[in-house]
Amino acid sequence: MSKRIKIGLIGFGRMGRKFFTELIKNDKWEVAYICDISPEAREDAASLAPNAKITCDEDKIFADPEIEVVGLFTLANSRAGQIKKAIAAKKHIIAEKPVADNLESEQEVARLVEGSGLMVAVNLFNRMAWYHKEIMDFIAAGEIGDLAIIRICHMTPGLIPGEGHEYEGPPFHDCGMHYVDAARMYARSEFATWHSQGVRMWEYKDPWWVQAHGTFKNGVIFDITQGFVYGHLSLNQTHNSYFDIIGTKGTARMTHDFKTARVELRGVTKTLTLEKPFGDKKIDVLCDVFADSVRSGRNEGFPEVKDSVIASEFAWKMLNDAMSNELPVIGTAEELEQIRRRRQSLTDGYGLLKRPSAKTSKKQTIA
Ligand SMILES: NC(=O)c1ccc[n+]([C@@H]2O[C@H](COP(=O)([O-])OP(=O)(O)OC[C@H]3O[C@@H](n4cnc5c(N)ncnc54)[C@H](O)[C@@H]3O)[C@@H](O)[C@H]2O)c1
């Protein structure tokens, strides 16, 4: 068996811990460093990873010649600088999205990566999902006729204003860029037109729910609904997430409860229903594919920076379109305060950033 690939993780918050959990299960990897500026995160890292070096100084990771890969899981404001350091130090990179906190820097990062000869993956999890592969294979087999309409919805009682992720933008960019990316992945074309409507829930300055619709250059039509407004104060919370793909002859759709994904395929020769584990952010798949890519020297199927930058660009454009239209204000700042208080007391909920210490709880949160 070949030597384990040594990786240094920078950022040990919600996503850094998800990567850590998958990397230590995979014998292609060795987590050699964990870096975080938060003492609490470093304390958790030390108890979870006794064999790793724990540091608050990211430069130690970039300077260590034994480190082949860096995992960049801080917030978007530090990502471009860290990617530049990694490229200068000739380290391969697994990065969270977006790759920077503004489009100009994202495009600069894409140019640097392009000429670097290094492997750089971005965690666009839809591109690693078994259910999208099943649906795209079904479409490619001609079962739904010509692809015509892509309808995507993702609404949860997730991250609320002021909780974190400020550099990632409002939900339609922070989370919605995944669905902008997925629409483009299905359409196999570039965005041509779009119109968006949002709502300023609870008197907050930015829209926390946005719906965008439009066309691709090949004529395929899309609509994307994204919002972290879905019943925050309901006694028992739920979410509504689906892909609904409509062709000239058949349909393909998926939905999930964050545990199981259900795919329903209605084609001209086949009707199929598939149910398998949802697989959270598919980080296990990404880490495995990335290890194989580092060893083989070619991309074995991981999502690339250029796709992330395009998704980010059009998520901003659609969000900005919503901002330029009439934005109704519904709900009150008082309700938002009630939601904030409730989320502070939750240990198991949607998109909770502040995690309890590793010593006191191992509960997972969902998106
Ligand atoms: N791909 C996905 O599905 C997905 C889902 C959620 C979040 N994200 C992205 O992942 C990133 C991280 O999100 P999160 O939810 O884990 O946030 P988080 O706030 O839980 O974690 C960020 C961590 O980075 C640390 N940090 C910040 N700046 C640092 C620095 N300069 N050096 C070292 N550590 C630093 C913080 O102390 C914190 O522990 C965000 O950019 C977000 O957009 C992606």
The ligand as an ORCA input file, in Angstrom:
! r2SCAN-3c Opt
* xyz 0 1
  N     -19.530     23.118      0.975
  C     -20.510     23.236      1.832
  O     -21.547     22.598      1.722
  C     -20.373     24.174      2.990
  C     -21.257     24.122      4.075
  C     -21.042     25.002      5.136
  C     -19.996     25.910      5.100
  N     -19.190     25.945      3.994
  C     -18.071     26.889      3.906
  O     -17.052     26.451      4.794
  C     -16.400     27.574      5.359
  C     -16.309     27.356      6.868
  O     -17.622     27.353      7.363
  P     -17.939     26.769      8.801
  O     -19.414     26.601      8.836
  O     -17.065     25.620      9.124
  O     -17.533     28.029      9.691
  P     -17.116     28.033     11.217
  O     -17.251     29.448     11.665
  O     -17.815     26.946     11.951
  O     -15.564     27.616     11.181
  C     -14.542     28.445     10.751
  C     -13.319     28.148     11.617
  O     -12.195     28.809     11.054
  C     -11.442     29.405     12.107
  N     -10.672     30.493     11.499
  C     -11.110     31.671     11.012
  N     -10.089     32.377     10.466
  C      -8.973     31.603     10.628
  C      -7.615     31.743     10.259
  N      -7.179     32.825      9.611
  N      -6.749     30.751     10.570
  C      -7.164     29.642     11.230
  N      -8.463     29.449     11.602
  C      -9.340     30.406     11.292
  C     -12.482     29.854     13.125
  O     -11.910     30.015     14.399
  C     -13.470     28.665     13.055
  O     -13.112     27.651     13.968
  C     -17.195     28.812      4.953
  O     -16.474     29.544      3.994
  C     -18.471     28.275      4.333
  O     -18.889     29.008      3.189
  C     -19.353     25.111      2.972
*
